[in-house]
Amino acid sequence: MNTFDITYRVSVQDDEQIDEKIEGICIEQTAELPRGVLSSEVQEKVVGKPVSSDQIGEHLYEVVITWPLANIGNDISQFLNILYGNISLQPGIRIISADWEVLCPDVFEGPAAGIKNIRQQYNIQQRPLSATALKPLGSSSDELAELAYYFSKGGIDVIKDDHGLADQEFAPFEERLEACVSAVDRAGDDTGNRSHYYPNITAFASETVDRYKRAAEQGADGVLLCPHIAGLETMHRLAQLDIGLPIIAHPAFSGGLTTNGDRGLSPDFLYGQLWRALGADFVIYPNKGGRFSLSAEDCQGINKAATQNHSPFKKAFPMPAGGIKLDSVEQWMNDYGKNITFLIGGSLYEHPDGIEAASKEFQNKLRQAGG
Amino acid sequence: MNTFDITYRVSVQDDEQIDEKIEGICIEQTAELPRGVLSSEVQEKVVGKPVSSDQIGEHLYEVVITWPLANIGNDISQFLNILYGNISLQPGIRIISADWEVLCPDVFEGPAAGIKNIRQQYNIQQRPLSATALKPLGSSSDELAELAYYFSKGGIDVIKDDHGLADQEFAPFEERLEACVSAVDRAGDDTGNRSHYYPNITAFASETVDRYKRAAEQGADGVLLCPHIAGLETMHRLAQLDIGLPIIAHPAFSGGLTTNGDRGLSPDFLYGQLWRALGADFVIYPNKGGRFSLSAEDCQGINKAATQNHSPFKKAFPMPAGGIKLDSVEQWMNDYGKNITFLIGGSLYEHPDGIEAASKEFQNKLRQAGG
């Protein structure tokens, strides 16, 4: 029987036994009935089976459970249910990894482009990429396009919409898309080195698909999506559309899952592994030291998971955001290596010489790293 | 300027000032740039504004912030972003309530049916409703239909699919739908009192819409949906389709949001307020004392939020699940009153006299409450 493994970190209370807790997960995520009323066939073919359980701390275990693939039926919704449906409501269970080799390609196919193709297309081989965001919400399409123009003139590699720019009257999607693509084109003509514009397409699932197609038609270079608002499976559908526009995944609304102490999904699982499986080409995560709350270890874990060779999927660019300022870029390059895209907002906007000069300074720091 | 309020519970660390933390939320969820680089127009028309801040405990405040409606543009995705996008990644911020009067009907329209219409249609005025689930995963359509038949014979009001029944080969959606509707019809002919069957339609957003329509065409009485897997906005779209089949919302994958201590969404906000706004006619929540972890106060909070008059939306049936056994139903009726639907699984399946007898016993207990 075809099965896939999920690895958990399970903590138990004083009055709990680890074996009972594992048995609880095996039943809860499948049959949801006491074994006494289950047929032997269901117990054999449907219920999860413990593979291993290693104590790794006081009251703490690393547990592997294997699950029948037939429970999923090649359906990402049902994978999410087996992964973290009912047990999301129970304490002490955290998801660490999944068996992507078995799940690819029948359930997950990963990024359409991936790091290698993006580097090739952008002709950037040896250095980290730079990225910034067009904002604030409330700006007109023309104002955002003007920002895009000066960021482009300064040489920023990837210019994305702020994730709050949707289809508001301030700067409607179609108008903004056209204005910003045109601004980036114009700056490219001026400098001979074109930046890449990624509009935000987050919306209701079917509208997101429409906006993804429109972005491709209008000459955008990629898109920004909040998968925890538009739907996790929505991202995967976009990546499979045979359009191939790279997707930047944004963590809005995801924090409840990754910051929940001894439960939830580990940050490297969600942002590094699952988003990569779901087709993200860039994974934005809240960098250590910023306004948010991931640890250095979590950040390195995400970088590793998004880029490691030991995965059936193309590699995704880790895109740390928050906590990176113009004057700390070198330090982060030392820590994170070259397979990274640095997303800087505030410290470019605040630069006393303006955003074009700030962008050039940012870009120069990355070029010194090679490429 | 049209604005809507959101109420937060905000906790601060020793080194944090509450005013700075509130200012952080106002900026983070909108402009995402330091005030120094914001125009006065953006500061006036886009950034959130503090309304009140009351200390309610040590390091703990109840805070109201008001937000421009124009930031949303009538878009639920963007509402979710303002509500809990970036701040989901920050500690110490929990959502307590929102200003539904302002948000209805331009953003949210609430349940299509609601308690009153369901009671009228099912001719049950004075008592709680009974509900159960068809399971386990791995059963064939015929086996599930046979269960539906005996639950119906026993008089259960609402018979729903387990949320793990999707479109697997064991029991494909179309086959299961037809078999279970037919079984419930047959039992209704036998007893003169027809039960109501709700298939699970959770899938990718557009497929969910297709299955909702198929459920209506095939004579199902409602549907089950996991909005945190299919997408929150997906539920609202279904409720607006002018089909009117009641929706049971299931909390799979939602636990990270509601069980995150001093952050996330309070259970009464998510399951009682937001799901009601998003069109759920029944809201399943993990009842106190079961395999899950909500408190008595949380459960009562959900019941109140789903059914209170002070809301622009139709009322939703609270549907506690887990922790309710056949022999504790009377106690829960005393605690929860009549505007409730009790979801019992395990203790019906385990009954020594079989599920028909168990269902009759369940039903008799509710009938003694009147109606």
Interface residues (C-beta under 8 A of the other chain):
Chain A: G24 E28 Q29 T30 A31 E32 L33 P34 G36 V37 L38 E41 V42 K45 V46 A70 N71 I72 G73 D75 I76 S77 Q78 L80 N81 I82 Y84 G85 N86 I87 S88 L89 Q90 P91 A133 K135 P136 L137 G138 S139 D162 H163 G164 A166 D167 Q168 E169 F170 T202 A203 F204 A205 S206 C226 I229 A230 G231 L232 E233 T234 R237 P251 A252 F253 S254 G255 G256 L257 T258 T259 N260 G261 R263 G264 L265 P286 R291 F292 S293 G345 G346 Y349 E350
Chain B: G24 E28 Q29 T30 A31 E32 L33 P34 G36 V37 L38 E41 V42 K45 V46 A70 N71 I72 G73 D75 I76 S77 Q78 L80 N81 I82 Y84 G85 N86 I87 S88 L89 Q90 P91 A133 K135 P136 L137 G138 S139 D162 H163 G164 A166 D167 Q168 E169 F170 T202 A203 F204 A205 S206 C226 I229 A230 G231 L232 E233 T234 R237 P251 A252 F253 S254 G255 G256 L257 T258 T259 N260 G261 R263 G264 L265 P286 R291 F292 S293 G345 G346 Y349 E350
